[in-house]
Amino acid sequence: MINHVVLVGRLTKDPELRYTADGSAVANVTLAVSRNFRNAEGVIDTDFVHCTLWRKIAENTANYCRKGSIIGVMGRIQTRNYEKSDGQRVYVTEVVAESVRFMGGQPQQWLGHS
């Protein structure tokens, strides 16, 4: 079986880094990825893809990237579901990153960003 995803897009907001109870770094980001064709109205649609980054990938992305940064994500699609407190079942599809490339310039550009 093959489950491999490659995306290049812009971050929709600054990455928010957090840590699990066992100390693993994790960041959830959303990539805005434009389609490579126009729709019936002549507009290029954009997909918003949720990505989960772990450990050093999460820390580096949070430290060096900001809203609007162009990044490349290589990873796999993962699905999961859970039940909310009100009993409603929620289904989630996301990309779990195995590597991230910073494509929107040199990381030094963002070191002073607060």
C-alpha positions in Angstrom: 0.0 0.0 0.0 1.1 3.6 -0.6 0.1 6.5 1.6 2.4 9.5 0.6 1.4 13.1 0.4 3.4 16.1 -0.9 2.0 19.6 -0.5 3.3 23.1 -1.0 1.2 25.9 0.4 1.0 28.9 2.7 0.4 28.8 6.5 -3.0 30.3 7.3 -1.8 31.4 10.8 1.3 31.3 13.0 2.1 27.7 14.2 1.2 27.1 17.8 3.6 24.8 19.5 2.5 22.7 22.5 3.7 19.7 24.3 2.1 16.4 25.2 2.1 15.0 28.7 5.2 13.0 27.9 7.0 16.0 26.6 6.7 15.5 22.8 6.4 18.7 20.8 3.3 18.9 18.5 2.0 21.7 16.3 -1.2 21.7 14.2 -1.1 23.9 11.1 -3.4 24.6 8.2 -1.9 24.9 4.7 -3.7 26.9 2.0 -3.0 25.0 -1.2 -4.1 26.4 -4.6 -5.5 24.0 -7.2 -3.7 24.0 -10.6 -6.8 24.7 -12.6 -9.7 27.2 -12.7 -13.3 26.4 -11.9 -16.3 27.1 -14.1 -16.3 30.7 -13.0 -12.6 31.1 -13.9 -11.4 31.2 -10.3 -8.6 29.1 -8.9 -9.9 27.4 -5.8 -7.9 26.8 -2.6 -8.0 23.8 -0.3 -7.2 24.2 3.4 -5.4 21.1 4.6 -4.9 20.4 8.2 -1.4 19.0 9.1 0.0 17.7 12.3 3.8 18.1 13.0 5.7 16.3 15.7 8.9 16.6 17.7 11.7 18.6 16.0 9.7 19.3 12.9 7.0 21.0 15.1 9.6 23.0 17.0 11.5 24.2 13.9 8.4 25.1 12.1 7.0 27.1 15.1 10.4 28.8 15.5 11.0 29.8 11.9 7.7 30.1 10.1 4.8 32.5 10.4 1.4 33.1 8.8 1.9 33.4 5.1 5.2 31.4 5.0 5.4 28.9 2.1 6.3 25.4 3.3 6.4 22.0 1.7 5.1 19.1 3.7 5.8 15.5 2.9 3.9 12.9 4.9 0.9 10.6 5.1 -2.9 11.0 5.3 -4.3 9.8 8.6 -8.0 9.5 9.6 -9.4 9.2 13.1 -12.6 9.7 15.0 -13.7 10.5 18.5 -16.9 11.1 20.4 -17.6 14.6 21.8 -19.1 15.0 25.3 -22.6 15.5 23.7 -22.3 12.1 22.0 -21.7 13.4 18.5 -19.1 11.4 16.5 -16.4 13.6 14.9 -14.3 12.4 11.9 -10.9 14.0 11.2 -8.7 13.7 8.1 -5.2 15.2 8.4 -1.7 15.0 7.0 0.9 13.8 9.5 4.2 15.4 8.4 7.3 13.2 8.1 9.3 16.2 6.8 8.8 19.9 6.2 10.8 22.3 3.9 10.8 26.0 4.4 10.4 27.5 0.9 9.5 31.1 1.5 13.0 32.6 2.1 15.7 32.1 4.6 14.7 31.2 8.2 16.7 34.2 9.5 14.0 36.5 8.2 11.7 35.2 11.0 14.0 35.0 13.9 13.1 38.4 15.3 9.3 37.9 14.8 7.3 38.1 17.9 
